[in-house]
């Protein structure tokens, strides 16, 4: 019999500490015993590094219907219109909540000179100025403000804890029941600990670290998607990985993203000879959706053998540039680039995971007791391509929706029983860490080469073969040695990579972010459909019960 462990017990265990997880924690902490697991420091995640802003209809000249239609167009036929409407209609309330928390959004003089108002910018795919922002460091402002509020809320904060796997209740007949907790590695002491909870929420972000070049921080390793898949959740649309068109190209700049708001304020994409090229690809030019801009840059780089292209905003007033883009200005200056006088060398890089764990309007997954919110989730909002600045908005809206649902249900959910302790008595410390390092590098390189911006069936089949070999090797390693954060992240990335490859092979067309040389156009006959992958331990009965519940 396995040794049972009471572990630490919470009403709600939130795995992840970005905008989605912290929004949820703030709304639940007054009503429940809440714990937040953060892989590193509380603020070290993708939210912190988001620059552009948050899309919301805040101007009288703008409309909810316009925001909805812009999102549907960007999503290339795969957005769920109901999900889009739900998010857009709740956007203003989400922004007002952030203002109430104290997020310092940028203000500017109103056009009629009557005083200061919130400054709205425009980004690719948007037909109006609707991006509210805090200069060019919106994510930093949102994340630090939410983190400060959560620290005051009474929630238990557990930093430097890396989730290993979710735990499902064992029912008679070897059936698996609801999610009742998780195992997590305490990085400080190197041991895996048990956390029991009545409700578990995945707010772990995306998986862009699966690619060699990415704008994301190191923690974006698809942990929540992989854990949910192993626990029995379906995932959808994993082939749609968004590549941000403009990341700084410099040998010392690891992941610095150059915000799309520069293009919203008139920045031009140029070839080395100064020629603009975006009009050849789309009449919207630099303001075309990200997939079009990224593919255009990729095309020009390959056509001309370039290492990068250039983004130029030096024609704007220097004071305007420094005032609106202080982070970009100061960061580029550190690398010897004065953006008020010279163009910025840029390349596309993996930026956002549009697919993820399938959820309903409340963030509920296929497994009872398990929710997923933010980039880890597939809600139907983004379709085949996420429109700029809808990502933080999704985190805020679904964080609030999940919080309301959990509050209404919590009293009916029993405290989980004692669970098996993590057993590491049969493993040893590794003396082959170099294996993990080499596998990390191999995975990210072949994903970039074979499953990147432009794909083909032959490239995808090569990637499929390599991921099988890599997973076999990692499974053997995982079974023999004590876990480390690097090993856990690599294990999860290989799961996500396999899901991306499978999804890409299943889609016999080009649509949105998925472009394949073998099927260069959208399917002219079949209606657009999501790519849904079903794990071996999936419970169709659970989904039937979810679908029978009324939707508000």
N, C-alpha and C positions, 0 to 999 in steps of 0.2 A: 504493500500500500504506500502511495506517495505521502510524504509528510505534508500536513495541512498547515496553512499559514493564515493568520488573520489579516496580515498586512496593514496598510493604512486604508481607512474606509472613508469614502466621501459620498455625498449625494451626486455630485457631478464632477467627472474628471475630464478636463479639457486638455487635449494634446495639441499644443501649438499656441503661440503667443503673438500672432500678428493682429491685424485689424479685426478679423472675424472672431478669433478666440477671445480677445480682450473685450470686444463689444458684448459678447455672450456673457463673459465673466462679470462685467459691470452690472448687467441687468439681472443676473441670478444671485450674486453674492448677498444681497439683502434678504433673500428668501431661502437659501440653502447653503450647505457646507460645500464649497467649491475649491477645487485644486487646479492649478494651471501648470502643466509640464512644459518647460521650454528647453530646447536642445542645447542652447548656449545662454548668453545673457538674455534677459526678457525682451529687449528691443532688437536683437540680432536676427532679422528675418527680412523677407522680401518687402514687406510693408515699409520698413524703415528707409529703404533705398528707392521707393517710388518717387518720381520727381514731378510729373506733369500735373495731376490733380484728380478731381472727382467730378464725373458728369452728372448734372442735375438741371432740371428746368427751373431757373431762378429769375429769368428775364421775361418781362411782359411780352416782348416780341417773339419769344420762343413758345413752343407748345409741347405738351406731353406726347401728342400724336406724332410730332416731328421727330422727337427723340426715339420713339418706338420705331418709326419707319427707317431712320438712319441705322438703328441697330439691326433691324431685319435685313436691310440691304447688305451691310457688312458681313452678316452671318451666312450669306450665300445660300439661302433656302433651307437652312437647318435649324434656325432658332425656333423655340417654342414660343408662339406669340403670347400665350397666357403668362409664361414666365417673364417675358420681356415687359409686358404691361405691369405685372406685379412689382418688378424692381423699379421701373421708371416712375410709377405712381407713388412709390414710397421713398423716392430719392430726396425730396425736399425735407421731409421729416427727419431723415437720416442726417442731412447736413445741419439742420437746426439742432439736433442732438449734439453733434460735434461742436457747434458754436457754444452751446450751453456748457460743454465740458471745458471750453477754453482754448480750442484750436485757433491759432492766430492766422486766419485766412487773410490774404492780401487785399487791401482796400485801395481805391483810386478815386480821383475826383470824378463826379458824375458828369455826363455830357452837358447837362444844363447848368453846371456850376453850382448846384444847390448844396453840395457837400460830398463827403466820402461815401462810397458804396463798395460792395464786394466786387473785385475785378474778375471778370470772366474772360477766359481765353478760348481759342478754337483749336481743335486738333483734327487729324485725318479722319474722314468719314462723317464728321459732324457738319450739319448744314447751318448751325448757329453757334454763337459763342455761349457755351454752357459749362465750361470747365472752371470750377472754383478751385483755387489753389493757394498755397502758402509759398510765395515766390516760386522757386524751382526745387523746393524740398518739401513737398506736401506730405509725403510718406513719413519723413522724419518728424514733422509737426504733429501728425495724427498719432503716430506710434508713441512718441514720448508723452504726449498729453494723456492718451489712454492708459499707458503704463503707470503714470503718476496717480491717476484716479484708481486704478486697480490696486495699487499698493496701499491705498487708503480704504479700500472697500471691505477688508476682512477676508478676502480670498487668500488661500494658501498658495504661495508662489514657490515652485520647485525648479530652479534654474539648473542648467547643465545635467539634465536628465534626458536620455535618448530612449524613446519607446522601442521595445523589441517586438512585441506581438500583442494582439488583443486576446482576451480570454472569453470563451463562450461557456455558458452553463451546460453541464452534462445531464441529460435527461434519460429516463428509462428507455431501454432499447437502443442504446448508443446514439441517440439523437442529440443534436446540439440545439440549445435554446438561446436565450437572449445574451447579449454582451454584458459581462459582469465585472470587467476590469481590464487591466493591462499589466504586462511586465515592462520594466524600464531600467536601463543601465544608469546607475549613479556614477557619473564620470569621475567625481571626486575620489571615491573609494574603489571604483572598478567592479562593483558587485551589482547584480541584477536584483531588483526589488519588486515586490508585489503591491499593486494598488487596486483595491476593490472599489467599485462604484455602482450606484443604481443606474446611472446614465453615463455613457462615454461619448465624447464629442471629438471628432477629428477636425482639426483646424491647422493642418500641417503644411499647407501650401502646395506648390507644384513640383515638377520634376525636371526642370531645365538643365540641371547639372548632369543629365545624361548625355549632353552634348559638349564637345570640346570647347566651344566658344559660347559663353552665356553672359547675360547681364545680371544674373541672379547671384546671391551670396552662396557660400559653400553648402549651406544647409538645405538647399532645394533639391532633395534627393528622392522625392516621391514616396516618402515613408508611409504616409497615410493611405495612398492608393494601394501600395503593396500589402500593407497589413489588412486593409479591408478586403482585398482580393483573396488573401489567404483565409480570412474569416468567413467568406461566403457571399460577398457583395458583387453584384454586376458592375462593370465599368463600361463607359461609352465614349466614343469619338476620340480615342487616344491617338489617332493619326494626325490630329490637328494641333501641332506644336507651333506656336507663333514665334517668329523670328523678328526681333525689333530691328528696324532698318539701320539705326544709327547708334552704334557703340564706338567709343573713342578707340582709334587704332594707334596704339603706342606700346612699345615693348614693356614698359613699366606700368601700364594701366591695365589691371587685371580684368575688371568687370564694369568699368564706368560707362553708364548709359547717358547718352546725350538726348535730353527730353524732346519729345515730339512737339512740345509747345514752341520750340524754335521755328519749326516749319509753319506752325500756326501763326507765328508773327512775321513770316516772310522769308525765312532762311531758304536758300536755294541749294539743290544738290548739283554738283559740278564734276565733270571729268577733269583730269590733270591739266588739260589745255584751257579750262575755264568754260567749256560748253555745258549748258544745261541739257539734260536728257530725259527727264521724267515725262515731258509732254509727248514723247514718242511712244510712251507706254499707256498713258491714261490722260484724258482731258483735264482731270483734276490736278495733274502735276504732282507737286510735293505733298498735296493734301489728299491724295488717294489713300485708301486703306492700307494698313501695314503689310499685308501679304503681297500686294501689288508693288509697293515700294521696295520691299526686301528682295523680291524676285527680279525687279529691274536692276537693282544694284548688283545682285549676284550675276545677272546676265552680262552687264557691262564689264565687271571684273574678269569674268572668264573670257569674254570676247577680246578684250584688250590685254589680258595678262596682268591685271593690276593687283596690287596688294590692298588697295582701298580706293574709295572715292572721297569727295570733299563736301562738307556742309558749310555754307557761307552765309553769315548774317552781318558781315562787316559793313554792308551798305546802310544799316540802320544806325540811328544816333547812338554813340558810345554810352552815353548816360542811360539811355533806355535799355540797352543790352545789359549793362552792369546792374541796373536796378531790378530788371525782371528775371535775370538769370545769374544770380550771384554765385550759386554753387558751380554751375558749368564754367563760368568765367574764372573763378578762383582755381578750380581743379585743372582746367586746361593751362592756366598760367603756370602752375607747378611743373608742367611738362614743356614749358617754353612756347606755348601757343597763346597769343593774345587774340581772342575771338572778335574783338572790336576792330582788328586790323587785318586778320588773315583767316582763311578757312580752316575748318576742323577736319582732320582725316578720320573717316568713319568706315565701319564694316557692319554687316548684319550679325546678330548673335541671338541664340535661343533665349526667349524672354518669358513666355507664358504657356501653360498647359491648359488648352481649352477643354479637353475631355477630363474625365475623372470618375469618381464614385457616384453612381446614380442615386439621386435623392428626390423627395417630393417637395412640395411647397414649404414644408416646415423644416427641411433639412434631414428628414428621417431616411435611413438607408434600408436595404433589404434585410438587415439583421436587427431584430428588436433590441431596443436599448442603445443603439448606435446611431449617432448623427454625424453628418459631414457638412462643413460650411466653408465657404471661401474657395480658393483655387483648387483644393483637393476634390471638390465636388463637381458633378455634372448636373446642372439645373435646367439646361435648355436655353439659358440666356445668350450664350456666345455663338452657338451654331458652329459653322465651319471657320469662323474667324472672329476673334474678340475685337470690338470697337474700342478705341483708345479711351481710357479713364472710366470704363464701365467695371473695371476689376475691383477697385477699392469700394465702389458703390455696392457691388454684389456682396462683398464681405459684410458691410454695414447692414444691409437690408436682411440678408439671411441670418446673420448673427442675432438680430432682433426677433426674427420670425421663429427661430429655433428656441430662443429664450422663452418666448411666450408659450410655445407648445410644451416645453419641459416644465415650466411652472404649473401649467394646468394638469399635468400627468403625474408629477413627482410623488404625490402622496399615495398614489395607487401602486407604486413600484416597490417591491420588497427589497430590503437590504440583502446583498448577496451573501451566501454562506462562506465559511472558510474555504480557501482554494489551495491547490497544490503549490508549494514553494518552488521557486526556480532551483533546479538541480544542476550544479556544476561540478559535482563530485567526480564525474567521469571524464572531464576535459582537463587540458593542461594549458599553460601559457605557451603562446606561439613563439617559435624561434625563426619563423619564416614570414615576417611582416612584409618583406619585399614582394611576396606573392600578391598581397592585397594592393600594393602600390602599382605593380605592373598591370594587374587586371583592371584597376581603375582607369589607367591610361588607355589600355586596349579598347575597353568598352566605349569610352567617350570619343575615341578617334574613329572607330568604324561606324558609330552612330552618326557622326558628323559627315563622313564620307559617303555612306550608303543610305541614310535615312534622314537626310538634311532638307534643304530648301527645295532642291530638285531631285526627284527619285526615279527609279525604274524598277521593273519587276526583277531583273537580274541582280541589281544592287540589293534589293530587299531580300531576295533568296540567300545571297551571301551573308547578309546580316543575320538572318534566321539561323543559318548553320553555325555561325560564330557564337551567337548567344546561347545556343544549346550546349556547346562545349564549355563555355564560360560558366554557365549555371551549374553544370556537373562538378566542375572544379571548386566552385565556391561552396556548394553544398557539402562536399567532402571536408573542406576547410572549416566550415561552420560547425560541423558535427564533431570535430576533433579538438578545437581550441576554444579558450575563453573568449567571449565576445568583446570587441572593442567598437568604438563609435564608427571608425572607418570601415570595419567589416560589416556592421549592421547597415550602413548607408550603401555600401557596394551591393550587398545582398538585395536590398530594396530596389536599387537602380536596375539590376538585371531583370527583376520581375517587371518593372515598368517598361524597360526596353523591349522585352518580349511582347508585352501588350501593345506597344506602339507599332512594332513590326507586324504583328498579326493583323491589327486594324488596318494598317497601310496596304497590306496584301489583299485584304477583303474588299477594299474600295476600288472598283474597276472604273474609275473616272478621275478627273481632276476637279477639285472643288475647294474654294477657299484656300486654306493654308496647305492643303495636300495637292501637290502638283507632281504628276508622273509623266514621263516621256512616252510611255506606252499607251496612255489614255489621256491625251492632252486637253480634252474638252469634257464638260459635264455630260453625264448620261442623258441622251436626247429622248429616251423612252421612259425609263423608270422614274417615278417621283423621288425626290430627295429623301433619303432615309439615314437615320443614325446607325453607326456601327456599334452594336452591343455585344460584348463578350460575357459569357456566363461561366463562372467557376465551377469546378466539380462538386462542391458542397453547397451549391445554391438551393434555396428552399422556395419553390414556386408558391407554396401555400402562404408563406409570409407576405408575399407581394399581393396575392389575392385579398388577404385581410386588409392590407393597407388601402387597396383600391376601393374597398367597400365603404371606407370611412368618408363622411361628407367633407367636401372642400369648401372653405368659407369663400 
